[in-house]
Every structure is written in C-alpha cells, then in structure tokens.
Amino acid sequence: MADHVDLVLEQWAAQRPDLDVSPMAVFGRLSRLTRVVDAELGRTFAAHGLDRASFDVLATLRRSAPPHRLTPTELMRAGMVTSGAISQRLDRLEGRGLVVRTPNEEDGRGVRVSLTDEGRALIDRALPEHLATERRLLGPLSDEKRERFVETLRELLEELEGPVEPVGVACCHKSPRPGGACCAT
C-alpha cells in the first residue's frame, strides 16, 4: 500500500537518483500526520472555546502538583514557548476568568499562575474529550505497534532534546532546584 509520501519519494528517485531522500519518508509523514492531528484536536478544543495554546496552559496547571500553581517561567518551560507568548496566553486566559496571577509569596517580585474554579472545571471537561480524540486517531494501530511507535519517538526525542527536568514538582524544601525539581531527588 502506498501513501502520498511514497509517491513523492518515487518522484525524487526519478529526478535526483544521486540523492538519498530516505529522511523524507519519516519527516514527510510526520508533517502530514501533524496536520491531520492538529485539525482533529483543534475541533475538540474549539468545542470547549479553547485553542491548543490555551488548552496547553490549563492542562499544564491542572497536571502540576497541588495547589496547581506555577510561575510563568515554569509554564514557559513546560510549553516550550517564549516569555512573550506565555504572557499573551496568560492575558487571554485571565481575561476569561480561567486563571489568576497572584504575587509570588517566596520572592515578592514575580507572580504565580493558578487555575480558577472555572478554569479547572473547563479543563476537567475538555480533557476527557481530548483523550477520546487522541484514542480515536490512534485506533488503527494495535497496542503493540503503538508501544513500538512510542518507544521510537521517545528515543529520537531524548537524542534531540536531551534530559528533561520536571516542572512544578512538589518540593520538600522551600527552595526547589531550577525547573521546580525537588532538591532531595
């Protein structure tokens, strides 16, 4: 069975047989898959009045350790976005009453971002539908194929991104290490 990427690879093989275009087999499919997945997830987010960026902030806060409060820097690291992007996201979410920024009691200079009751209720409604959409999209893969896919993607990401530090982990001391990791681990 051939897909669009196979056709592209055949065309390149005919036009530039001197080039190894095999990386396109991976990245072409990743690109096409990303477009399909983004469109499907976008419909799920929109059904809840959200976009991907808003969902990501709310979900990051919800999955963080109680009291589900992070600094903008921790949110920025968790979402891999710039400080300007996180500020814009927080402004929009705060304007909708989904998050609140309060002074950071530890240093008095920065702020901490928390979910409001409305924000928590919204992410708690949206998350099950988000997972159902993802499950539906992965439906064609057997459990075994899915696990192999996960392992392959994890291996590549570990090589490309390096080690990941947890963000917003509850710490046993007043001063956690940078990135929010507990200083005792």
C-alpha positions in Angstrom: 0.0 0.0 0.0 1.4 3.4 -1.0 0.7 6.8 0.6 1.4 10.3 -0.7 4.9 10.3 0.7 5.7 7.1 -1.2 4.7 9.0 -4.4 6.9 11.9 -3.5 9.9 9.6 -2.8 9.4 7.9 -6.2 9.4 11.3 -7.9 12.6 12.3 -6.2 14.2 9.0 -7.0 13.4 9.5 -10.7 14.5 13.2 -10.8 17.5 13.0 -8.4 18.7 9.4 -8.1 22.0 10.7 -6.8 20.4 11.8 -3.5 19.3 9.7 -0.6 15.9 11.1 0.1 15.0 8.4 2.8 14.8 11.0 5.6 11.7 12.4 3.8 10.0 9.1 4.4 10.0 10.0 8.1 9.7 13.7 8.1 7.1 13.9 5.3 4.9 11.5 7.2 5.4 13.4 10.5 4.5 16.6 8.8 1.3 15.2 7.2 0.4 13.4 10.4 0.8 16.7 12.4 -1.6 18.5 10.1 -4.2 15.8 10.4 -3.8 15.5 14.2 -3.8 19.3 14.7 -7.0 19.7 12.7 -8.8 17.0 14.7 -7.6 18.2 18.1 -8.4 21.8 17.1 -12.1 20.8 16.6 -12.1 19.2 20.1 -10.5 22.4 21.6 -12.9 24.6 19.8 -15.9 22.7 21.1 -14.8 24.0 24.6 -13.9 27.5 23.5 -10.2 26.8 23.5 -7.3 26.6 21.1 -4.2 24.5 21.5 -2.2 27.2 23.4 -5.0 27.8 25.9 -5.5 24.1 26.4 -1.8 23.6 27.0 -1.6 26.2 29.7 -4.7 25.0 31.5 -3.6 21.3 31.2 -0.1 22.2 32.5 -1.5 23.9 35.5 -4.0 21.1 36.2 -1.4 18.3 36.0 1.1 20.2 38.2 1.3 19.3 41.9 -1.4 20.8 44.2 -2.2 23.6 44.6 -1.8 23.6 40.7 0.2 26.8 40.7 3.3 27.7 38.6 5.4 30.7 37.7 5.2 32.0 34.2 8.8 30.7 33.7 7.7 27.2 34.7 4.8 27.4 32.3 7.1 28.7 29.6 9.5 25.7 30.1 6.6 23.2 30.2 5.2 24.6 26.9 8.5 25.4 25.2 7.3 28.9 24.2 8.8 32.4 24.6 8.1 34.7 27.5 6.1 37.0 25.2 3.9 34.1 24.0 3.2 32.9 27.6 2.3 36.4 28.7 -0.2 36.7 25.8 -1.7 33.4 26.7 -2.0 34.3 30.3 -3.5 37.7 29.5 -6.2 36.0 27.4 -6.9 33.2 30.0 -7.0 35.7 32.8 -9.4 37.9 30.8 -11.7 35.0 30.5 -11.5 34.2 34.2 -9.8 30.9 33.7 -6.5 31.7 35.5 -5.4 34.2 38.1 -2.0 35.7 38.7 -1.0 36.4 42.3 2.2 37.8 43.8 4.9 35.2 44.5 5.0 34.9 48.2 8.5 33.5 48.1 10.3 36.4 46.5 7.6 39.1 46.3 8.8 40.1 42.8 7.3 37.6 40.4 3.8 36.0 40.1 2.3 32.6 40.3 -0.4 31.5 38.0 -3.3 29.4 39.3 -6.4 27.9 37.8 -9.7 29.5 38.9 -12.6 27.2 39.7 -13.9 28.0 36.2 -10.6 27.2 34.6 -10.3 23.9 36.5 -13.9 22.9 35.5 -13.2 23.7 31.9 -10.0 21.7 31.6 -11.7 18.8 33.5 -14.5 18.8 30.9 -12.2 19.2 27.9 -9.5 16.6 28.9 -11.7 13.5 28.5 -12.8 14.6 25.0 -9.2 15.4 24.1 -8.1 11.9 25.2 -11.0 10.4 23.3 -9.9 12.2 20.1 -6.3 11.0 20.5 -7.5 7.5 21.2 -9.7 7.6 18.0 -6.7 8.9 16.0 -4.5 6.0 17.3 -7.3 3.4 16.7 -5.7 1.9 13.5 -2.6 0.9 15.5 -2.5 -2.3 17.6 -1.3 -1.9 21.2 2.0 -3.5 20.1 2.5 -1.1 17.2 1.5 1.9 19.3 4.1 0.9 22.0 6.8 0.5 19.4 5.9 3.9 17.9 6.1 5.5 21.4 9.5 3.9 22.1 10.9 5.1 18.7 9.6 8.6 19.2 10.9 8.7 22.8 14.4 7.5 21.7 14.6 10.2 19.0 13.3 13.0 21.3 15.8 12.0 24.0 18.6 12.3 21.5 17.4 15.6 20.1 16.2 17.3 23.3 18.4 15.9 25.9 17.3 15.2 29.5 14.1 16.8 30.8 13.6 18.3 34.2 10.2 18.1 35.8 8.3 21.3 36.2 6.1 22.2 39.2 7.1 19.2 41.2 6.1 19.5 44.9 9.3 20.0 46.8 10.1 19.1 50.4 12.2 22.3 50.9 11.3 26.0 50.5 13.9 26.4 47.6 13.5 23.8 44.8 16.2 23.5 42.2 15.7 25.4 38.9 12.9 23.9 36.9 10.9 23.1 40.0 12.6 19.7 40.7 12.7 18.7 44.4 16.1 19.3 45.9 16.0 15.9 47.6 15.9 13.8 44.5 
